[in-house]
Amino acid sequence: MPASAPLRGIEASNALARLLVLDKDLRVIVASRSFYRDFKVEPQETIGRHLNELGGGQWDMPSLAVFMERAASADGVVEDYEVEREFPEIGHRVMLVNVRKLEDGEQSGSVLVAIEDITARRATERERDELLHQKDMLLEEMQHRVSNSLQIIASILLMKARAVSSEETRAQLHDAHKRVLAVAAVQKHLHASSGAEPIKLESYLVQLCSSLAGAMIPEGKDAIAMAVHVSGGRVTSSVAVSLGLIITELVINALKHAFPQAKAGNAISVTYDTRGPDWTLTIADNGVGKQMLRVTNDKGGGLGTSIVTALAAQLDARVATETGPSGTRVSVIHGEALKPA
């Protein structure tokens, strides 16, 4: 029987999707040029043949036949059914098969089959997954080496501090030792937060401050209490790094200057509040504020001041300080200032 005009259009098609029209018994009525070309078959061995007989049985897949029969009988549609097959002529192929029942015209009851070759796409996806796996392994190794290096540097600084006779030099080496430990703490908690994924800020800051307290606050009945309050959600790893380093610098600052005498009730609080895109990070203590090293946006100041100011600038934020007899509050403000909860 000569093909109707719509079927002749399918027969002439060179579309990327390889097209077949099957009757209700799954025998080929017409196939597109792209089907013949890409699957290396001829019209005389295709037209009138059952799906399972095509290409010498290359399409004899019971699961596919079940979906075809279901589409031809009742359901009418099969979408993105993935088929993986080894073809003698063209090799391994991964395909998406879409089937739609034809309801109008002479071929009512037949099904239109569109076959998309996604072999290259799947190969690219596998290659991408392998590269991501390799990247994760390299990142893991790099983080391990960085952690070890920081611990070695911290140990060397501590040994040097014990060996020198100058009290001023010893104090400077102890400060450097604490800063290296602070960077190590930030690196440790970012490592535990899975690299490129957004960092859950609450758990990150709680763990970081817990590590800082454990490393820098002596135990005892008069130990300085540290509290963390976070109302934010998730941030990028680069923002988390900057926030973590700011917190460690300001906590070190408070421990060094705010509490010249150990007594019950001494406390440091770390608070992060958000409102839309605006946020405020506040580190506060109830120590002797007038002796506290001031952190401002003015030029000058110690190393801690310079570090905090530079990190705040990276976050497009400003630094504000309130200090007095009841303690000191240093706020890093992005956007409008927010009052701590």
SVG drawing of the C-alpha trace seen along z (x, -y; Angstrom):
<svg xmlns="http://www.w3.org/2000/svg" viewBox="-9 -56 76 68">
<polyline fill="none" stroke="black" stroke-width="0.4" points="0.0,0.0 1.5,-3.4 2.3,-5.5 0.0,-8.5 1.3,-12.0 2.1,-12.2 3.9,-8.9 5.8,-10.0 7.0,-12.9 8.2,-10.5 9.9,-8.4 11.8,-11.4 12.8,-12.7 16.5,-13.1 15.7,-14.3 18.0,-13.4 15.2,-11.3 14.9,-8.0 11.2,-7.5 9.1,-4.3 5.4,-3.8 4.2,-0.4 0.7,1.1 -1.2,2.6 0.7,5.9 4.0,4.0 4.9,4.4 6.8,1.6 4.6,-0.5 7.2,-3.2 10.7,-4.3 12.6,-7.5 15.8,-7.8 17.7,-8.6 16.5,-5.2 17.9,-3.3 21.1,-5.4 22.0,-5.2 21.0,-1.6 22.6,-0.3 19.4,1.4 17.6,1.4 13.9,0.8 13.4,4.2 14.5,5.9 12.4,3.4 9.0,2.7 6.4,5.2 8.7,6.8 7.8,7.3 9.7,5.1 11.5,8.1 12.7,9.2 14.4,5.9 18.1,6.1 18.2,9.8 16.7,9.7 18.6,6.6 15.3,5.1 14.1,8.3 13.7,6.8 10.7,8.2 10.5,5.3 10.4,2.8 7.7,4.9 5.5,4.8 5.6,1.0 4.9,0.8 1.9,3.1 0.6,1.1 0.9,-2.1 -0.9,-0.6 -3.7,0.8 -4.7,-1.5 -2.2,-3.9 -1.3,-5.6 2.0,-7.1 5.5,-5.9 8.0,-8.6 11.8,-8.4 12.1,-4.7 15.8,-4.0 17.2,-1.1 20.8,0.1 21.8,2.5 24.8,3.9 24.4,3.7 26.7,5.8 27.0,3.1 27.2,-0.1 28.3,1.1 27.0,0.2 24.1,-2.3 22.0,-3.9 18.7,-5.2 15.6,-7.0 12.4,-5.6 9.2,-7.6 5.9,-6.1 2.7,-7.8 -0.5,-6.2 -2.0,-7.6 -5.7,-8.2 -6.6,-10.0 -6.5,-9.1 -5.8,-5.9 -3.2,-4.8 -5.5,-5.1 -4.4,-2.5 -0.8,-2.5 2.0,-3.9 4.7,-6.5 8.1,-5.5 10.8,-8.1 14.3,-6.8 16.9,-9.2 20.5,-8.1 21.9,-9.4 25.1,-7.3 27.4,-10.3 25.4,-12.1 25.7,-9.1 29.4,-8.8 29.9,-12.5 27.9,-12.1 30.0,-9.1 33.2,-11.1 31.9,-14.0 31.1,-11.8 34.6,-10.3 36.2,-13.7 34.1,-14.9 35.1,-11.8 38.8,-12.5 38.4,-16.1 36.8,-15.1 39.7,-12.7 42.3,-15.4 40.5,-17.9 40.4,-15.4 44.1,-14.8 44.8,-18.6 42.7,-19.2 44.5,-16.5 47.9,-17.9 46.8,-21.5 45.5,-20.2 48.8,-18.4 50.9,-21.4 49.0,-23.8 49.4,-21.4 53.2,-21.2 53.5,-25.0 51.5,-25.4 53.8,-22.9 57.0,-24.7 55.7,-28.1 54.9,-26.6 58.4,-25.1 60.0,-28.4 57.9,-30.2 59.2,-27.9 62.8,-28.3 63.1,-32.1 64.1,-34.2 62.4,-37.5 58.9,-37.8 57.8,-40.0 58.9,-37.5 57.3,-34.7 54.0,-36.6 54.1,-37.2 54.9,-33.6 52.0,-32.5 49.7,-34.9 50.9,-33.4 50.3,-29.9 46.7,-30.8 46.1,-32.3 47.4,-29.2 45.2,-27.0 42.2,-29.3 42.9,-28.8 43.2,-25.1 39.8,-25.1 38.1,-26.9 39.7,-24.5 38.6,-21.5 35.0,-22.5 34.8,-23.5 36.3,-20.2 33.6,-18.4 30.9,-20.5 31.5,-18.9 33.5,-21.4 31.5,-23.1 28.1,-22.6 26.6,-25.6 27.6,-25.6 24.9,-25.3 26.0,-28.3 24.5,-27.4 26.2,-24.0 29.4,-25.4 29.7,-28.3 28.6,-26.2 31.3,-23.6 33.9,-26.3 33.3,-28.1 33.2,-24.9 36.7,-24.1 38.0,-27.6 36.7,-27.3 38.2,-23.9 41.6,-25.0 41.9,-28.5 39.8,-28.6 41.2,-26.8 38.8,-24.5 37.7,-25.3 34.9,-26.8 35.8,-30.3 36.1,-29.2 34.8,-31.8 31.4,-30.7 30.9,-31.0 27.4,-31.1 26.5,-31.0 23.2,-32.3 22.6,-32.0 19.5,-32.9 20.9,-32.5 20.7,-29.6 23.4,-28.6 26.4,-30.5 29.1,-29.8 32.3,-28.3 34.2,-31.6 31.8,-33.6 32.0,-30.9 35.8,-31.1 35.8,-34.9 33.2,-34.8 35.1,-32.0 38.4,-33.9 36.7,-37.1 35.1,-35.2 38.4,-33.6 40.3,-36.9 37.7,-38.6 37.4,-35.7 41.2,-35.7 41.0,-39.5 38.4,-39.1 40.3,-36.3 43.5,-38.4 42.1,-41.8 38.6,-41.5 39.2,-39.3 42.4,-40.2 41.0,-38.3 39.3,-34.9 35.9,-35.0 32.5,-33.3 30.2,-34.9 32.8,-35.9 31.2,-35.3 31.6,-35.8 28.7,-35.6 28.7,-35.1 25.5,-36.2 24.6,-36.1 21.3,-37.7 19.9,-38.1 17.0,-40.0 16.8,-39.3 20.2,-40.0 21.4,-42.0 23.2,-40.4 25.1,-41.3 27.8,-39.3 28.3,-40.4 31.0,-39.2 30.4,-40.6 31.9,-40.1 31.1,-41.3 34.7,-42.0 36.6,-45.2 35.7,-47.1 37.9,-50.1 41.0,-47.8 39.8,-46.0 41.6,-46.4 39.3,-48.5 38.5,-47.3 37.3,-50.0 37.4,-51.0 40.2,-53.5 43.7,-52.9 46.2,-51.6 45.8,-49.2 47.3,-45.8 47.4,-42.7 44.0,-41.6 42.4,-44.9 43.9,-44.8 42.8,-41.2 39.2,-41.8 38.9,-45.0 40.3,-43.3 38.0,-40.3 35.0,-42.6 35.9,-44.5 35.9,-41.2 32.4,-40.7 31.3,-44.2 30.7,-44.9 31.7,-47.5 33.0,-47.1 31.5,-48.9 32.6,-48.8 30.9,-49.7 33.0,-49.5 32.6,-50.5 32.7,-49.4 30.1,-46.6 32.1,-45.1 32.7,-45.3 30.6,-44.6 32.1,-44.4 29.7,-44.1 30.4,-43.3 27.5,-44.7 26.5,-43.9 23.7,-46.2 21.5,-47.7 22.4,-47.1 20.3,-44.5 19.7,-44.2 20.9,-40.9 18.0,-38.6"/>
</svg>
